Amino acid sequence: MKRARPEDRRASFGSALRRLRTVGGLGSGLAARFWLSKLRGLFRGEARRKALLDAYHAESARAVVATMGQMKGAIMKLGQIASYVSEDLPQEYRELLATLQAQAPAIDFEAIRHELERELGAPVAEHFRSLEPVPLAAASIGQVHRGVLHDGREVAVKVQYPGVDEAISADLANVSWLYALVGAVYRNLDPGPVVDELRARIGEELDYANEARNQRAFAELWADHPLVKVPAVIASHSTARVLTSELVGGHDFAWLCAQPDALRQRAAEVMYRFVWCSMFRHRAFNGDPHPGNYRFHADGSVTFLDFGCVKFFDAATARGMRALHEHHLAGDRAAFRQQLVEFGFIAADSAVSTELFYEYMGFFYEPFRHDREFTFSREYTSSSLAHVFDRNDPRYGEIPKQSNMPRDFVFLNRLQWGLWPLLAQLGARNHWHGIHREYIEGAEPATELGRVFAESWTRWREKRGVPEGAEVWLEREGPRWS
């Protein structure tokens, strides 16, 4: 490995220090504006005070979005997550933070061109017939440009921002702010496993070669599926900082939200099945469910994008995850508690009763714990988040104080609380209980789309000669079975 020169290390340290000063300056600036607005409204009427406070929130929201967008890296990613997870943020913040989901502030194309040519080792014209300078999308780590290869194939070219790897490394190396962030959310939690998992998963997103392997693995797992699409990777035009994939059409999440109910429900079920089938049946999940990572189509099919943050589970962990759901759905409280202990959620000698733990966790299982239709709503997603962190609840307040967050479940929470709000925006309703039993117990399809998925899976196995009943799991190198 090439050793960093002293001047490089000084530059990295200076960059990290500037980032911390920027975040600190943002915080102090927001505080100053807040108290100024309060002083201005001190001797005004109620309507004027409200107008001043609204103006404060609007101005502050613009400042937060501008700062996070320009900083890129892990700090911007936190802003993206906040935009679709937290229903408790003021409306001004959520609306402007939502602009970070699929279209963060882009950087100059000449910088992107230079990075692309450096990575591919030749001028752009040697690799592409054309490459549009205006990006299709810009996010926390890189931006995507539409291109055409010399053989006529249309492609999406994702290029990592110059220097973003140093920026994210600085964010992740500064464990004190990560410990403080985790500690603020889980006050009684051992932050070590959570911080380790955050650093590992977000750090992996910097390596586009790793993302390409993940994407190829998911593309093979879902090959020829009528409703789930994963773009093919163009290996000849990809490196550790450039990822070129086939260009897919389709529409964004806002388009889907404006479509008739039947199409919204169909796409919502596809999204749901993609997540839980991948996890329960194939031991893997893609852990970045923000709205910019989907493309929607008029037939209800969904194209899934961005495989930089993928978690793979070993067989024992996957069995334990299925068992946790099985025990809860079956009402076996003692077995459910024992599984929580084995995973490390709670200590074996915790004084909280088994019944209370079962009730508390039942809130998160609410969409699929009962044999009935359930409709996702904003109220449910907000209350589920509040339920986790409310240490003052008269019945459940002790549980957060005596619970922990195992490393393997850190990004499962990101997945669930990222997916649930999207389903709430779609008004998604379904027999989620039956869908879970398909993937946990091998039950018969609970819905019409369940039959479509089952038939596609049968064709997939037959094409590859996989024996009926054999377990098929996903690894970074692709599907495996035994």
MINU-44870 format. One record per residue (C-alpha): x, y, z; residue number from 1; residue in three letters. Coordinates in steps of 0.05 Angstrom, whole numbers, always signed. Layout:
BEGIN
[atom [X; Y; Z]; NUM; 'ALA']
...
END
This chain:
BEGIN
[atom [+0; +0; +0]; 1; 'MET']
[atom [+26; +69; -17]; 2; 'LYS']
[atom [+45; +109; +44]; 3; 'ARG']
[atom [+15; +178; +51]; 4; 'ALA']
[atom [+65; +234; +47]; 5; 'ARG']
[atom [+69; +282; +107]; 6; 'PRO']
[atom [+39; +338; +65]; 7; 'GLU']
[atom [-19; +292; +45]; 8; 'ASP']
[atom [-33; +276; +118]; 9; 'ARG']
[atom [-32; +350; +135]; 10; 'ARG']
[atom [-80; +363; +78]; 11; 'ALA']
[atom [-127; +308; +102]; 12; 'SER']
[atom [-124; +335; +173]; 13; 'PHE']
[atom [-138; +405; +148]; 14; 'GLY']
[atom [-197; +380; +108]; 15; 'SER']
[atom [-226; +343; +168]; 16; 'ALA']
[atom [-216; +405; +211]; 17; 'LEU']
[atom [-251; +449; +160]; 18; 'ARG']
[atom [-310; +401; +157]; 19; 'ARG']
[atom [-317; +401; +233]; 20; 'LEU']
[atom [-313; +477; +233]; 21; 'ARG']
[atom [-366; +480; +179]; 22; 'THR']
[atom [-414; +436; +219]; 23; 'VAL']
[atom [-399; +475; +282]; 24; 'GLY']
[atom [-409; +542; +247]; 25; 'GLY']
[atom [-475; +518; +220]; 26; 'LEU']
[atom [-499; +499; +289]; 27; 'GLY']
[atom [-478; +565; +321]; 28; 'SER']
[atom [-508; +604; +263]; 29; 'GLY']
[atom [-575; +569; +270]; 30; 'LEU']
[atom [-575; +582; +345]; 31; 'ALA']
[atom [-560; +656; +335]; 32; 'ALA']
[atom [-615; +663; +283]; 33; 'ARG']
[atom [-664; +628; +329]; 34; 'PHE']
[atom [-652; +675; +388]; 35; 'TRP']
[atom [-654; +735; +342]; 36; 'LEU']
[atom [-722; +714; +317]; 37; 'SER']
[atom [-746; +705; +388]; 38; 'LYS']
[atom [-721; +774; +408]; 39; 'LEU']
[atom [-754; +806; +348]; 40; 'ARG']
[atom [-821; +775; +367]; 41; 'GLY']
[atom [-816; +790; +441]; 42; 'LEU']
[atom [-863; +850; +440]; 43; 'PHE']
[atom [-903; +830; +378]; 44; 'ARG']
[atom [-970; +797; +370]; 45; 'GLY']
[atom [-979; +722; +363]; 46; 'GLU']
[atom [-986; +725; +287]; 47; 'ALA']
[atom [-922; +765; +279]; 48; 'ARG']
[atom [-884; +718; +326]; 49; 'ARG']
[atom [-907; +658; +285]; 50; 'LYS']
[atom [-886; +692; +220]; 51; 'ALA']
[atom [-817; +706; +248]; 52; 'LEU']
[atom [-809; +634; +271]; 53; 'LEU']
[atom [-833; +607; +204]; 54; 'ASP']
[atom [-782; +652; +169]; 55; 'ALA']
[atom [-728; +626; +216]; 56; 'TYR']
[atom [-744; +554; +198]; 57; 'HIS']
[atom [-746; +568; +124]; 58; 'ALA']
[atom [-679; +605; +125]; 59; 'GLU']
[atom [-647; +551; +170]; 60; 'SER']
[atom [-672; +495; +126]; 61; 'ALA']
[atom [-638; +527; +65]; 62; 'ARG']
[atom [-574; +535; +105]; 63; 'ALA']
[atom [-575; +462; +128]; 64; 'VAL']
[atom [-588; +435; +58]; 65; 'VAL']
[atom [-535; +480; +26]; 66; 'ALA']
[atom [-482; +459; +78]; 67; 'THR']
[atom [-497; +385; +74]; 68; 'MET']
[atom [-501; +386; -2]; 69; 'GLY']
[atom [-434; +421; -11]; 70; 'GLN']
[atom [-399; +378; +41]; 71; 'MET']
[atom [-420; +312; +8]; 72; 'LYS']
[atom [-394; +250; +44]; 73; 'GLY']
[atom [-422; +219; +107]; 74; 'ALA']
[atom [-451; +284; +133]; 75; 'ILE']
[atom [-493; +294; +71]; 76; 'MET']
[atom [-516; +221; +75]; 77; 'LYS']
[atom [-543; +235; +145]; 78; 'LEU']
[atom [-584; +291; +115]; 79; 'GLY']
[atom [-612; +244; +62]; 80; 'GLN']
[atom [-631; +193; +115]; 81; 'ILE']
[atom [-664; +247; +158]; 82; 'ALA']
[atom [-706; +271; +100]; 83; 'SER']
[atom [-745; +207; +92]; 84; 'TYR']
[atom [-741; +176; +161]; 85; 'VAL']
[atom [-762; +231; +208]; 86; 'SER']
[atom [-834; +253; +207]; 87; 'GLU']
[atom [-821; +298; +266]; 88; 'ASP']
[atom [-775; +347; +229]; 89; 'LEU']
[atom [-808; +414; +213]; 90; 'PRO']
[atom [-840; +413; +144]; 91; 'GLN']
[atom [-790; +465; +117]; 92; 'GLU']
[atom [-732; +419; +133]; 93; 'TYR']
[atom [-763; +356; +106]; 94; 'ARG']
[atom [-782; +389; +40]; 95; 'GLU']
[atom [-714; +418; +27]; 96; 'LEU']
[atom [-675; +358; +54]; 97; 'LEU']
[atom [-716; +317; +5]; 98; 'ALA']
[atom [-679; +352; -51]; 99; 'THR']
[atom [-617; +314; -28]; 100; 'LEU']
[atom [-650; +247; -42]; 101; 'GLN']
[atom [-641; +244; -117]; 102; 'ALA']
[atom [-610; +310; -136]; 103; 'GLN']
[atom [-558; +339; -90]; 104; 'ALA']
[atom [-518; +399; -114]; 105; 'PRO']
[atom [-475; +376; -172]; 106; 'ALA']
[atom [-402; +393; -183]; 107; 'ILE']
[atom [-370; +421; -246]; 108; 'ASP']
[atom [-366; +372; -305]; 109; 'PHE']
[atom [-293; +387; -319]; 110; 'GLU']
[atom [-275; +359; -250]; 111; 'ALA']
[atom [-317; +298; -266]; 112; 'ILE']
[atom [-284; +291; -335]; 113; 'ARG']
[atom [-215; +294; -304]; 114; 'HIS']
[atom [-232; +241; -253]; 115; 'GLU']
[atom [-263; +196; -306]; 116; 'LEU']
[atom [-203; +201; -352]; 117; 'GLU']
[atom [-155; +189; -295]; 118; 'ARG']
[atom [-193; +126; -275]; 119; 'GLU']
[atom [-203; +98; -345]; 120; 'LEU']
[atom [-134; +117; -368]; 121; 'GLY']
[atom [-155; +151; -433]; 122; 'ALA']
[atom [-194; +211; -459]; 123; 'PRO']
[atom [-270; +206; -452]; 124; 'VAL']
[atom [-278; +202; -528]; 125; 'ALA']
[atom [-240; +136; -530]; 126; 'GLU']
[atom [-290; +103; -484]; 127; 'HIS']
[atom [-355; +138; -500]; 128; 'PHE']
[atom [-388; +160; -564]; 129; 'ARG']
[atom [-421; +215; -522]; 130; 'SER']
[atom [-426; +235; -449]; 131; 'LEU']
[atom [-476; +288; -426]; 132; 'GLU']
[atom [-445; +342; -382]; 133; 'PRO']
[atom [-509; +354; -343]; 134; 'VAL']
[atom [-517; +298; -292]; 135; 'PRO']
[atom [-578; +254; -287]; 136; 'LEU']
[atom [-569; +253; -212]; 137; 'ALA']
[atom [-520; +277; -159]; 138; 'ALA']
[atom [-515; +246; -90]; 139; 'ALA']
[atom [-471; +242; -29]; 140; 'SER']
[atom [-411; +205; -60]; 141; 'ILE']
[atom [-416; +214; -135]; 142; 'GLY']
[atom [-459; +238; -193]; 143; 'GLN']
[atom [-488; +201; -253]; 144; 'VAL']
[atom [-482; +222; -326]; 145; 'HIS']
[atom [-518; +193; -386]; 146; 'ARG']
[atom [-471; +165; -438]; 147; 'GLY']
[atom [-470; +124; -502]; 148; 'VAL']
[atom [-417; +71; -515]; 149; 'LEU']
[atom [-385; +63; -583]; 150; 'HIS']
[atom [-428; +1; -595]; 151; 'ASP']
[atom [-491; +43; -586]; 152; 'GLY']
[atom [-510; +20; -516]; 153; 'ARG']
[atom [-539; +74; -471]; 154; 'GLU']
[atom [-507; +75; -402]; 155; 'VAL']
[atom [-508; +110; -335]; 156; 'ALA']
[atom [-438; +130; -313]; 157; 'VAL']
[atom [-430; +142; -238]; 158; 'LYS']
[atom [-366; +179; -222]; 159; 'VAL']
[atom [-341; +189; -152]; 160; 'GLN']
[atom [-328; +261; -131]; 161; 'TYR']
[atom [-254; +279; -129]; 162; 'PRO']
[atom [-230; +276; -57]; 163; 'GLY']
[atom [-295; +249; -28]; 164; 'VAL']
[atom [-260; +187; -4]; 165; 'ASP']
[atom [-215; +231; +40]; 166; 'GLU']
[atom [-276; +270; +64]; 167; 'ALA']
[atom [-315; +208; +84]; 168; 'ILE']
[atom [-253; +176; +115]; 169; 'SER']
[atom [-245; +239; +157]; 170; 'ALA']
[atom [-318; +236; +177]; 171; 'ASP']
[atom [-313; +162; +196]; 172; 'LEU']
[atom [-245; +168; +229]; 173; 'ALA']
[atom [-272; +221; +275]; 174; 'ASN']
[atom [-306; +170; +319]; 175; 'VAL']
[atom [-322; +221; +373]; 176; 'SER']
[atom [-378; +254; +333]; 177; 'TRP']
[atom [-405; +185; +313]; 178; 'LEU']
[atom [-404; +163; +386]; 179; 'TYR']
[atom [-439; +228; +405]; 180; 'ALA']
[atom [-491; +218; +351]; 181; 'LEU']
[atom [-506; +146; +371]; 182; 'VAL']
[atom [-504; +165; +444]; 183; 'GLY']
[atom [-555; +220; +433]; 184; 'ALA']
[atom [-603; +170; +400]; 185; 'VAL']
[atom [-590; +109; +444]; 186; 'TYR']
[atom [-570; +138; +511]; 187; 'ARG']
[atom [-560; +71; +546]; 188; 'ASN']
[atom [-532; +34; +486]; 189; 'LEU']
[atom [-461; +10; +478]; 190; 'ASP']
[atom [-444; +52; +417]; 191; 'PRO']
[atom [-384; +10; +396]; 192; 'GLY']
[atom [-420; -42; +352]; 193; 'PRO']
[atom [-464; +11; +321]; 194; 'VAL']
[atom [-406; +57; +304]; 195; 'VAL']
[atom [-366; -2; +277]; 196; 'ASP']
[atom [-423; -23; +231]; 197; 'GLU']
[atom [-435; +48; +207]; 198; 'LEU']
[atom [-362; +57; +190]; 199; 'ARG']
[atom [-358; -11; +155]; 200; 'ALA']
[atom [-420; -3; +112]; 201; 'ARG']
[atom [-412; +70; +94]; 202; 'ILE']
[atom [-338; +59; +82]; 203; 'GLY']
[atom [-355; +3; +32]; 204; 'GLU']
[atom [-396; +52; -9]; 205; 'GLU']
[atom [-332; +86; -29]; 206; 'LEU']
[atom [-309; +25; -68]; 207; 'ASP']
[atom [-347; +22; -134]; 208; 'TYR']
[atom [-313; -44; -151]; 209; 'ALA']
[atom [-346; -72; -89]; 210; 'ASN']
[atom [-413; -41; -110]; 211; 'GLU']
[atom [-405; -71; -180]; 212; 'ALA']
[atom [-397; -141; -149]; 213; 'ARG']
[atom [-458; -130; -106]; 214; 'ASN']
[atom [-499; -105; -165]; 215; 'GLN']
[atom [-479; -164; -209]; 216; 'ARG']
[atom [-497; -212; -153]; 217; 'ALA']
[atom [-567; -182; -145]; 218; 'PHE']
[atom [-575; -178; -220]; 219; 'ALA']
[atom [-562; -253; -225]; 220; 'GLU']
[atom [-608; -269; -167]; 221; 'LEU']
[atom [-666; -231; -198]; 222; 'TRP']
[atom [-649; -246; -271]; 223; 'ALA']
[atom [-709; -249; -319]; 224; 'ASP']
[atom [-758; -230; -264]; 225; 'HIS']
[atom [-819; -195; -294]; 226; 'PRO']
[atom [-825; -143; -238]; 227; 'LEU']
[atom [-756; -135; -207]; 228; 'VAL']
[atom [-701; -103; -249]; 229; 'LYS']
[atom [-627; -93; -232]; 230; 'VAL']
[atom [-584; -58; -285]; 231; 'PRO']
[atom [-526; -96; -315]; 232; 'ALA']
[atom [-456; -72; -299]; 233; 'VAL']
[atom [-409; -53; -357]; 234; 'ILE']
[atom [-344; -81; -328]; 235; 'ALA']
[atom [-300; -53; -384]; 236; 'SER']
[atom [-319; +18; -364]; 237; 'HIS']
[atom [-318; +10; -288]; 238; 'SER']
[atom [-264; +19; -235]; 239; 'THR']
[atom [-259; +30; -161]; 240; 'ALA']
[atom [-285; +102; -172]; 241; 'ARG']
[atom [-326; +95; -236]; 242; 'VAL']
[atom [-387; +50; -243]; 243; 'LEU']
[atom [-419; +43; -311]; 244; 'THR']
[atom [-486; +7; -317]; 245; 'SER']
[atom [-539; -1; -370]; 246; 'GLU']
[atom [-585; +59; -372]; 247; 'LEU']
[atom [-656; +45; -349]; 248; 'VAL']
[atom [-717; +86; -363]; 249; 'GLY']
[atom [-775; +95; -315]; 250; 'GLY']
[atom [-799; +148; -268]; 251; 'HIS']
[atom [-781; +175; -199]; 252; 'ASP']
[atom [-817; +166; -133]; 253; 'PHE']
[atom [-856; +231; -140]; 254; 'ALA']
[atom [-885; +205; -205]; 255; 'TRP']
[atom [-907; +140; -171]; 256; 'LEU']
[atom [-941; +179; -115]; 257; 'CYS']
[atom [-984; +215; -167]; 258; 'ALA']
[atom [-1007; +150; -201]; 259; 'GLN']
[atom [-1073; +114; -192]; 260; 'PRO']
[atom [-1080; +72; -129]; 261; 'ASP']
[atom [-1075; +5; -165]; 262; 'ALA']
[atom [-1006; +21; -193]; 263; 'LEU']
[atom [-981; +49; -126]; 264; 'ARG']
[atom [-1003; -14; -90]; 265; 'GLN']
[atom [-970; -59; -142]; 266; 'ARG']
[atom [-903; -23; -139]; 267; 'ALA']
[atom [-906; -21; -63]; 268; 'ALA']
[atom [-914; -97; -59]; 269; 'GLU']
[atom [-856; -106; -107]; 270; 'VAL']
[atom [-811; -62; -63]; 271; 'MET']
[atom [-833; -100; -1]; 272; 'TYR']
[atom [-822; -168; -31]; 273; 'ARG']
[atom [-754; -150; -59]; 274; 'PHE']
[atom [-731; -131; +12]; 275; 'VAL']
[atom [-758; -189; +52]; 276; 'TRP']
[atom [-747; -243; -1]; 277; 'CYS']
[atom [-674; -222; -8]; 278; 'SER']
[atom [-664; -221; +67]; 279; 'MET']
[atom [-704; -282; +92]; 280; 'PHE']
[atom [-694; -328; +33]; 281; 'ARG']
[atom [-625; -306; +7]; 282; 'HIS']
[atom [-588; -277; +69]; 283; 'ARG']
[atom [-575; -208; +39]; 284; 'ALA']
[atom [-606; -140; +35]; 285; 'PHE']
[atom [-592; -74; +1]; 286; 'ASN']
[atom [-591; -24; +58]; 287; 'GLY']
[atom [-602; +44; +26]; 288; 'ASP']
[atom [-676; +51; +11]; 289; 'PRO']
[atom [-681; +125; -2]; 290; 'HIS']
[atom [-729; +146; -58]; 291; 'PRO']
[atom [-674; +163; -109]; 292; 'GLY']
[atom [-654; +89; -111]; 293; 'ASN']
[atom [-716; +66; -148]; 294; 'TYR']
[atom [-743; +75; -218]; 295; 'ARG']
[atom [-816; +58; -229]; 296; 'PHE']
[atom [-851; +34; -291]; 297; 'HIS']
[atom [-923; +35; -317]; 298; 'ALA']
[atom [-932; -40; -310]; 299; 'ASP']
[atom [-916; -37; -235]; 300; 'GLY']
[atom [-845; -64; -242]; 301; 'SER']
[atom [-789; -31; -204]; 302; 'VAL']
[atom [-716; -21; -221]; 303; 'THR']
[atom [-670; -22; -160]; 304; 'PHE']
[atom [-608; +22; -161]; 305; 'LEU']
[atom [-547; +33; -117]; 306; 'ASP']
[atom [-517; -29; -86]; 307; 'PHE']
[atom [-460; +4; -49]; 308; 'GLY']
[atom [-489; -13; +20]; 309; 'CYS']
[atom [-505; -88; +21]; 310; 'VAL']
[atom [-505; -132; +82]; 311; 'LYS']
[atom [-492; -207; +75]; 312; 'PHE']
[atom [-511; -255; +132]; 313; 'PHE']
[atom [-483; -322; +150]; 314; 'ASP']
[atom [-529; -382; +156]; 315; 'ALA']
[atom [-534; -380; +233]; 316; 'ALA']
[atom [-553; -306; +234]; 317; 'THR']
[atom [-604; -316; +179]; 318; 'ALA']
[atom [-636; -375; +217]; 319; 'ARG']
[atom [-639; -332; +280]; 320; 'GLY']
[atom [-672; -274; +243]; 321; 'MET']
[atom [-725; -320; +215]; 322; 'ARG']
[atom [-735; -352; +283]; 323; 'ALA']
[atom [-745; -284; +315]; 324; 'LEU']
[atom [-803; -271; +268]; 325; 'HIS']
[atom [-830; -341; +273]; 326; 'GLU']
[atom [-832; -339; +350]; 327; 'HIS']
[atom [-867; -272; +351]; 328; 'HIS']
[atom [-918; -290; +298]; 329; 'LEU']
[atom [-932; -355; +335]; 330; 'ALA']
[atom [-939; -319; +402]; 331; 'GLY']
[atom [-883; -360; +434]; 332; 'ASP']
[atom [-860; -307; +483]; 333; 'ARG']
[atom [-806; -348; +518]; 334; 'ALA']
[atom [-773; -370; +453]; 335; 'ALA']
[atom [-777; -299; +427]; 336; 'PHE']
[atom [-742; -271; +489]; 337; 'ARG']
[atom [-688; -325; +485]; 338; 'GLN']
[atom [-674; -306; +413]; 339; 'GLN']
[atom [-667; -233; +433]; 340; 'LEU']
[atom [-617; -254; +486]; 341; 'VAL']
[atom [-577; -296; +436]; 342; 'GLU']
[atom [-573; -237; +389]; 343; 'PHE']
[atom [-551; -190; +444]; 344; 'GLY']
[atom [-612; -144; +445]; 345; 'PHE']
[atom [-622; -157; +520]; 346; 'ILE']
[atom [-583; -189; +577]; 347; 'ALA']
[atom [-605; -257; +601]; 348; 'ALA']
[atom [-616; -229; +671]; 349; 'ASP']
[atom [-656; -168; +650]; 350; 'SER']
[atom [-710; -152; +701]; 351; 'ALA']
[atom [-760; -132; +647]; 352; 'VAL']
[atom [-814; -185; +641]; 353; 'SER']
[atom [-819; -230; +580]; 354; 'THR']
[atom [-891; -207; +568]; 355; 'GLU']
[atom [-869; -134; +568]; 356; 'LEU']
[atom [-813; -147; +518]; 357; 'PHE']
[atom [-862; -184; +473]; 358; 'TYR']
[atom [-912; -127; +476]; 359; 'GLU']
[atom [-859; -74; +463]; 360; 'TYR']
[atom [-829; -109; +403]; 361; 'MET']
[atom [-899; -123; +377]; 362; 'GLY']
[atom [-905; -50; +357]; 363; 'PHE']
[atom [-850; -59; +304]; 364; 'PHE']
[atom [-882; -124; +280]; 365; 'TYR']
[atom [-950; -89; +275]; 366; 'GLU']
[atom [-954; -88; +198]; 367; 'PRO']
[atom [-948; -163; +193]; 368; 'PHE']
[atom [-961; -193; +263]; 369; 'ARG']
[atom [-1036; -204; +251]; 370; 'HIS']
[atom [-1071; -245; +198]; 371; 'ASP']
[atom [-1104; -185; +164]; 372; 'ARG']
[atom [-1093; -127; +118]; 373; 'GLU']
[atom [-1051; -69; +144]; 374; 'PHE']
[atom [-1044; +1; +116]; 375; 'THR']
[atom [-979; +39; +126]; 376; 'PHE']
[atom [-990; +111; +149]; 377; 'SER']
[atom [-948; +170; +169]; 378; 'ARG']
[atom [-977; +164; +239]; 379; 'GLU']
[atom [-951; +93; +246]; 380; 'TYR']
[atom [-881; +108; +221]; 381; 'THR']
[atom [-875; +169; +267]; 382; 'SER']
[atom [-900; +132; +328]; 383; 'SER']
[atom [-855; +72; +315]; 384; 'SER']
[atom [-794; +117; +317]; 385; 'LEU']
[atom [-818; +152; +379]; 386; 'ALA']
[atom [-833; +85; +411]; 387; 'HIS']
[atom [-760; +65; +406]; 388; 'VAL']
[atom [-732; +125; +441]; 389; 'PHE']
[atom [-786; +144; +492]; 390; 'ASP']
[atom [-755; +130; +560]; 391; 'ARG']
[atom [-812; +166; +595]; 392; 'ASN']
[atom [-867; +119; +572]; 393; 'ASP']
[atom [-901; +95; +636]; 394; 'PRO']
[atom [-905; +23; +611]; 395; 'ARG']
[atom [-845; +13; +565]; 396; 'TYR']
[atom [-796; +66; +587]; 397; 'GLY']
[atom [-749; +17; +621]; 398; 'GLU']
[atom [-740; -25; +558]; 399; 'ILE']
[atom [-697; +24; +518]; 400; 'PRO']
[atom [-653; +32; +579]; 401; 'LYS']
[atom [-640; -43; +583]; 402; 'GLN']
[atom [-635; -57; +508]; 403; 'SER']
[atom [-576; -58; +460]; 404; 'ASN']
[atom [-567; -55; +385]; 405; 'MET']
[atom [-528; -115; +357]; 406; 'PRO']
[atom [-483; -97; +299]; 407; 'ARG']
[atom [-520; -141; +249]; 408; 'ASP']
[atom [-584; -103; +261]; 409; 'PHE']
[atom [-559; -31; +253]; 410; 'VAL']
[atom [-574; -26; +179]; 411; 'PHE']
[atom [-636; -68; +185]; 412; 'LEU']
[atom [-665; -10; +224]; 413; 'ASN']
[atom [-642; +38; +170]; 414; 'ARG']
[atom [-677; -7; +120]; 415; 'LEU']
[atom [-742; -13; +159]; 416; 'GLN']
[atom [-748; +60; +177]; 417; 'TRP']
[atom [-727; +79; +107]; 418; 'GLY']
[atom [-777; +33; +73]; 419; 'LEU']
[atom [-836; +44; +120]; 420; 'TRP']
[atom [-842; +120; +106]; 421; 'PRO']
[atom [-841; +106; +31]; 422; 'LEU']
[atom [-897; +56; +38]; 423; 'LEU']
[atom [-935; +106; +81]; 424; 'ALA']
[atom [-930; +159; +27]; 425; 'GLN']
[atom [-959; +108; -22]; 426; 'LEU']
[atom [-1015; +89; +26]; 427; 'GLY']
[atom [-992; +17; +17]; 428; 'ALA']
[atom [-1041; -35; +43]; 429; 'ARG']
[atom [-1034; -109; +38]; 430; 'ASN']
[atom [-1035; -176; +73]; 431; 'HIS']
[atom [-963; -167; +96]; 432; 'TRP']
[atom [-972; -223; +147]; 433; 'HIS']
[atom [-983; -273; +92]; 434; 'GLY']
[atom [-925; -247; +52]; 435; 'ILE']
[atom [-878; -256; +111]; 436; 'HIS']
[atom [-902; -328; +121]; 437; 'ARG']
[atom [-883; -342; +48]; 438; 'GLU']
[atom [-811; -323; +61]; 439; 'TYR']
[atom [-805; -348; +133]; 440; 'ILE']
[atom [-843; -413; +130]; 441; 'GLU']
[atom [-849; -428; +56]; 442; 'GLY']
[atom [-924; -417; +57]; 443; 'ALA']
[atom [-966; -413; -7]; 444; 'GLU']
[atom [-969; -345; -41]; 445; 'PRO']
[atom [-1015; -297; -4]; 446; 'ALA']
[atom [-1028; -250; -63]; 447; 'THR']
[atom [-1032; -249; -139]; 448; 'GLU']
[atom [-962; -219; -143]; 449; 'LEU']
[atom [-939; -274; -95]; 450; 'GLY']
[atom [-957; -325; -149]; 451; 'ARG']
[atom [-918; -284; -201]; 452; 'VAL']
[atom [-857; -284; -156]; 453; 'PHE']
[atom [-864; -358; -141]; 454; 'ALA']
[atom [-870; -377; -215]; 455; 'GLU']
[atom [-809; -333; -232]; 456; 'SER']
[atom [-769; -367; -177]; 457; 'TRP']
[atom [-787; -436; -204]; 458; 'THR']
[atom [-762; -416; -273]; 459; 'ARG']
[atom [-698; -388; -243]; 460; 'TRP']
[atom [-683; -454; -207]; 461; 'ARG']
[atom [-700; -497; -267]; 462; 'GLU']
[atom [-656; -456; -313]; 463; 'LYS']
[atom [-596; -467; -267]; 464; 'ARG']
[atom [-610; -538; -246]; 465; 'GLY']
[atom [-621; -520; -173]; 466; 'VAL']
[atom [-657; -578; -138]; 467; 'PRO']
[atom [-726; -563; -110]; 468; 'GLU']
[atom [-720; -547; -36]; 469; 'GLY']
[atom [-646; -529; -39]; 470; 'ALA']
[atom [-626; -466; -2]; 471; 'GLU']
[atom [-602; -410; -47]; 472; 'VAL']
[atom [-564; -354; -14]; 473; 'TRP']
[atom [-528; -293; -40]; 474; 'LEU']
[atom [-454; -277; -32]; 475; 'GLU']
[atom [-415; -220; -61]; 476; 'ARG']
[atom [-392; -265; -118]; 477; 'GLU']
[atom [-463; -286; -135]; 478; 'GLY']
[atom [-517; -337; -116]; 479; 'PRO']
[atom [-497; -402; -83]; 480; 'ARG']
[atom [-538; -463; -66]; 481; 'TRP']
[atom [-534; -530; -31]; 482; 'SER']
END
